[in-house]
Amino acid sequence: MEPADRPRSSSPRELEDRQLVSRLVERDQEALAELYDRHASMLLALAQRVLGSREEAEEVVQEALLQVWSQATRYDPDRSSVSTWMVLITRSRAIDRLRNRKVIERTTVAVQREETTTHASPAGVGAVLRYERGLRLRRELDRLPEEQRDVLERAFFQGMTQREIAERTGIPLGTVKTRTLLAMKKLRAALQSDLEALL
């Protein structure tokens, strides 16, 4: 084979990424934590650029990593690098979130117009919906295993980062990330029907 015909060699970092994805196929949770450490800042910047919201961007990155975890067997190294694959997943998730946000905004406007004609308070309707969603979320949180519920409550109600949670509790950072991902996945599955009903 002539030198010009040789396939381009992968960088050491890319080879390491591929090894991590191979470990995901074997359901190695620490591999997911390592991929998070390697790529989270880049993915977060991308999602925030699309959504304009740090909070939503963080949620999208968590969703993207769950998809990477669940679809690791679909990764094809001949089609893209691991980082490109993760970027495409994150971008798709962010765009979906943006579209859903617009649907919710349009629905809210339509409901407010309808409620105005029947002399109902749009603010009151919104408050009731937020209260009901809060109750559903609390019920589902209470059903999570204690160790998963603890990391979510620290993150969402106390505003702690995953690194702060690890330092405060003495739990390895990778374990904190894994528990967060698993808890988010369970919550999303449990609340999916409620979200669809609200939309």
N, C-alpha and C positions, 0 to 999 in steps of 0.2 A: 504494500500500500504506500502511495506517495505521501509525503508529509502533509500536503495540502488536503488530502482526503481523510486525514485522521480526525475523528470526532474531537470536539473541544473538550479538554479536561475540566473537571469540576474543581472548584476551590476546596480547600480543607473545611471551611465553614459550611459549604453546601453539602459536602459528604457527611459531616456531623449531623446536619439537619435531616438528611435522608435516613441516617441511622436512628434518629429520634422518632421519625415517622414509622419506621419498621418496629420500633418498640411500642408505639401506640397500637399497632395491629395486634401486638401481644397483650394489650390492655395494661401497659405500664404507665401508671399515673405520674410517676416522677418524670417521665419523658415529656408529658404534657406541661408540667411545671417548668421544665428546662426550655421548651419552645416558647412558653410565655415570657420567660426572662429574656430570651434572645430577641423576640419580635414585638413585644407588647407596646413599646414606646412608638415604634413606627406605625403599627396598626391603629393605635389610639390617635395619633396625629392625623392619619387618613380619615378615620371616622369623624373626628371633631371638625375637620375641614368640610366634610359633606353635611354634617348635621348642625354645626354651629353651637353645640352643647357638649360640655365636658361630661356631664352625667350620662347623657344618652350615648355618647361615644364609648364610655366605659362599659355600658350594658351591651352595646353592639360587639365590642371586643370579646366579652364573655360568651356571647352567643356564637361568635365566629369560632372561638376555641372549642366550644362544645361540638360544633359541626366538624371541625378538624378531628376531634376525638372520635366522633361517631362514623366519620367517612374516611378514616385513614387508609382503608383498603382500596379506596378509589384513586388515591394519589398516583399519578403516572410521571415518573422522573423524566421520561422522554418528551413530555409536553411542556413542562415548566419546572423551575426551581421550587423548592419548598416555600421560600419567602414569597415568590410570585403567586403561588397557589393560595397562600394565606391572605395575601393582599386582595386577590380577586374575591375570595369568600367574604372578607370584611367589607369590601366595597359594595358587594351585592346586598349584604345585610344592612348596611347603612342606607343604601338607596331604598330598600324595602321599608325601613323605618321612616324615612322621609316621606314616602308615598302614604304610609299608614297615618302619619301625622296630618297630612293634608286631608285625608278622608275624614279623620276625626274632627278636624277644624271645620270642614264643610258640613258635617253632620251636626256639630254643635250649633253652627249658625242657623241651620234649618230648624233645629229644635227650638232655639231661642225665638225665631220668628213665629213659629207655630204657637209656642207658649205665650208669646206677647198677645196674640189675638184672643187667647182664652183667659187673659189677665193673670196668668201665673208668673211667678218671679223666676227669670232665668238663673239668677244667682242662687235661689233656693233649690232649683232643680239640680244645678251643678253641685251644690253642697251635699244633697242627698246621694247623688251618684258617687261622689268622693267618699262619703261615709260608708256606703255599701261596699265599695271596693276595698276600703280599709279593713272592714270586718272580714271580708273574704281572705284578704292577705294575712291577717292575724291568725285566722283559723288554720290556714295552710302552714304558716310558720310553726304553729304549735304542734303540727303533726310531723315535722321534720325530726330526725335524730338530734339529740341534744347538742352534739359536737358541731353539726352542720348549722343548726339554728343559732348557736352562739356566735359563729364567725359572721353570719349575715347580720345579726342584730348589732354587733360591734361595728360593722362596716356601714350599715344604712342608718342606724339610729344614733350611733355615737360618732360617725364620720371618720372612723379610723381607717387607715390604709392597711393593706394586707401585711406589709412589713411591720407596721405598728402592732397589729394583732399578734403576729408571731413573737415580737419582742415582749409584749405584755403578758402573753400566756405561756411562753416558753415552748410553743409548738413550732416545728420546722416550717419555714416559709412555704416550701413545696406542699406540705400537708394542708396549710391554710388555703392555698390556692385551689387544691383539689377539692377540699370540702366546700369551698365557695362555688366552684363549678357544678358539683353534684347537686348542691342545694338549689342553685338557680335552675338547673334542668328539671328538678322535681317540681318546683314552684310553677315553672312555665307550663309543664304538662298538666298540673292540677288546675291552673287558672285559665287554660286555653278556652274552655267552653264558655266561661264567664266573659272573656274578652270578645269572643265571637258574638255573644248575645248582645253585648253593649254596642258593637259595631253594626 
